[in-house]
Amino acid sequence: MGSTHEVTNQVPPLVGHDPIAGDTVLAEACRRHADDATLFSLSDLGRLAGSEQAQEWGRQANENPPRLRTHDRYGHRIDEVEFHPAWHELMRTAVGNGLAGAPWADALQATHPTAPGRYAHVRRAVGYFGWTQNEMGHGCPVTMTYAVVPALRRTPELAARYEPGLTATDYQFGLTEPTGKRGLIAGMGMTEKQGGSDVRANTTRAVVQPDGSYRLTGHKWFTSAPMSDLFLVLAQLEEGVSCFVVPRVLPDGSRNVFHVQRLKDKLGDRSNASSEVEFDGTTAWLVGEPGRGVPAIIEMVNMTRLDCVLGSAATVRAALTQAIHHARHRRAFGALLVDQPLMQNVLADLAVESEAATVLAVRLAAAVDAGESAFLRLAGAAAKFWVCKRTPGVVAEAMEVLGGNGYVEDSGLPRLYRQSPLNSIWEGSGNVIALDVLRAMGRSSDTLAAVSAEIELARGLDARFDDAVKRLHAELGDPEGLPFRARRIAGLLALCLQGSLLLRHAPETVADAFCASRLGLSGGGVLGMLPASAAVGKIVERASIAPV
Ligand SMILES: Cc1cc2nc3c(=O)[nH]c(=O)nc-3n(C[C@H](O)[C@H](O)[C@H](O)COP(=O)(O)OP(=O)(O)OC[C@H]3O[C@@H](n4cnc5c(N)ncnc54)[C@H](O)[C@@H]3O)c2cc1C
């Protein structure tokens, strides 16, 4: 009760839900690509993800961003970054639940005996999807730790040195000698001042030493999570761009040269530190072959791209969850928002977008378990383009469902909104990733064959889908001006994949609304324009998450 009025019609906080098991679409995808036991092994994480405690960690980690300490009180360089304790709780939970490098090893079985190893990547993807909805910033080092393992395996001695720590489920923060730590975190340094997408323009140089190690001289313009234990870094050798591992602490326990110049003042992602780094005689070891740095680091990039898709799909889901919750409690003009036709249209459209993104993201993770590398290479790039690119618009629409409250920090939507463009920018910005879709098809016919086979599984189920597939083939069959059309091709490829998955696995109501609104030629570009035939009530009901 206020002193001048009674507070009514405000929405209760959304707390105590389970964004994993309580999300029908995610749970179905988990069972489809893995099994009940996999989903069950994420029960505790799901409950924690929707808890007040986890939400508080997320808020605190973002309201108390990391601070750089370049020097100690006596003037010695230390290049350390301090984080709020809430950040460490988030990291500990993610690593402890196997969301970092664990799927690559048996480590997961030790702490989660019910977790079936053959679905380890789906399990991790579903857990990552649910857990990071609460706080996205710490997803960055978790992702890089997951992604580094396949690249490191190009040099078995390095994999033997670091993999036990990278695949562990212990989180041990702090700069000490990596092989003596219970758990390790990894980062990556590719982007330099003069070019990020064009990594061949890198100017950092590497010089071989008599003991077989290398010394690096140069810089990186973006290096996130600078307190990571080790980094994959690109630098030039005479043979060309090469990939190196750079630990922050050397085998003798001394600090490697890793000068953190400053932290970026970012739009969002504020809990996470992204830094500018200089190397000056920095010790490194070669990963893979000299001059073959791009194929080596691409092994990592393929995995980080998977997480870009998962992270953006999770962002969309988190925004949708808030929107439905709000609409179910807020009344305007005499009725709950959720019961008003135009709001139902908006919510259902958001739900269709979310389901399409979710099923595609989990399908990509299943490709890792199944070793479908050709499928992952092309489908991953197309999905990275489409799902990440659409996320900011979708989050903005969900924010609007909350009216003015959505624009206010307390609602959590501004934090989601600021985070939402990031996955489209890093690991291949929109144009670069669309051009990479062409490259993936050009390099090998296996990639298109694998993706086409998946699309074909739904051929004949819906005329609008069949037309879209025909348009895709027409685009691909026309060799003229391909780069100019790369976005259209990447988007259509992703839409055909989403259509194929929804037509086979989603309820007819969802698949029909998807085909009507996404596969026609006249998409309005604004959400909430589903045709009158769309079963909006059923779609919104399916997307609702009940309290535990
Ligand atoms: C929060 C954050 C964290 C990051 N963390 C890391 C990190 O840990 N490690 C790391 O290495 N990098 C990191 N990055 C950097 C990021 O990966 C790069 O910014 C990104 O790859 C783009 O590179 P660039 O900024 O040099 O832009 P540019 O390469 O200059 O590209 C600018 C624009 O031009 C477009 N473009 C480029 N080439 C073409 C072309 N041929 N045709 C048409 N369009 C083109 C791009 O799509 C982009 O839109 C981070 C970035 C951010 C924002």
The ligand as an ORCA input file, in Angstrom:
! r2SCAN-3c Opt
* xyz 0 1
  C      32.018     -7.846    -26.968
  C      33.004     -8.350    -27.981
  C      33.874     -9.342    -27.613
  C      34.827     -9.818    -28.516
  N      35.710    -10.765    -28.120
  C      36.673    -11.180    -28.967
  C      37.660    -12.131    -28.563
  O      37.643    -12.625    -27.426
  N      38.618    -12.489    -29.446
  C      38.671    -11.973    -30.703
  O      39.555    -12.339    -31.467
  N      37.753    -11.063    -31.128
  C      36.758    -10.670    -30.288
  N      35.842     -9.733    -30.703
  C      36.014     -9.115    -31.989
  C      35.045     -9.553    -33.056
  O      35.184    -10.928    -33.322
  C      35.292     -8.668    -34.285
  O      34.937     -7.349    -33.928
  C      34.537     -9.134    -35.494
  O      35.074    -10.344    -35.952
  C      34.577     -8.114    -36.645
  O      35.879     -7.686    -36.894
  P      36.204     -6.116    -36.995
  O      35.674     -5.478    -35.761
  O      37.630     -5.940    -37.273
  O      35.351     -5.585    -38.191
  P      35.724     -5.636    -39.742
  O      36.399     -6.912    -40.064
  O      36.402     -4.383    -40.106
  O      34.268     -5.657    -40.390
  C      33.413     -4.485    -40.346
  C      32.134     -4.806    -41.104
  O      32.448     -5.085    -42.461
  C      31.854     -6.291    -42.851
  N      32.720     -6.929    -43.841
  C      33.994     -7.379    -43.678
  N      34.441     -7.932    -44.806
  C      33.452     -7.815    -45.731
  C      33.307     -8.205    -47.083
  N      34.290     -8.840    -47.727
  N      32.149     -7.917    -47.718
  C      31.150     -7.306    -47.066
  N      31.215     -6.929    -45.780
  C      32.353     -7.176    -45.113
  C      31.692     -7.100    -41.587
  O      30.610     -8.044    -41.704
  C      31.392     -6.023    -40.572
  O      30.008     -5.754    -40.569
  C      34.872     -9.278    -29.815
  C      33.958     -8.299    -30.194
  C      33.038     -7.831    -29.290
  C      32.071     -6.751    -29.725
*
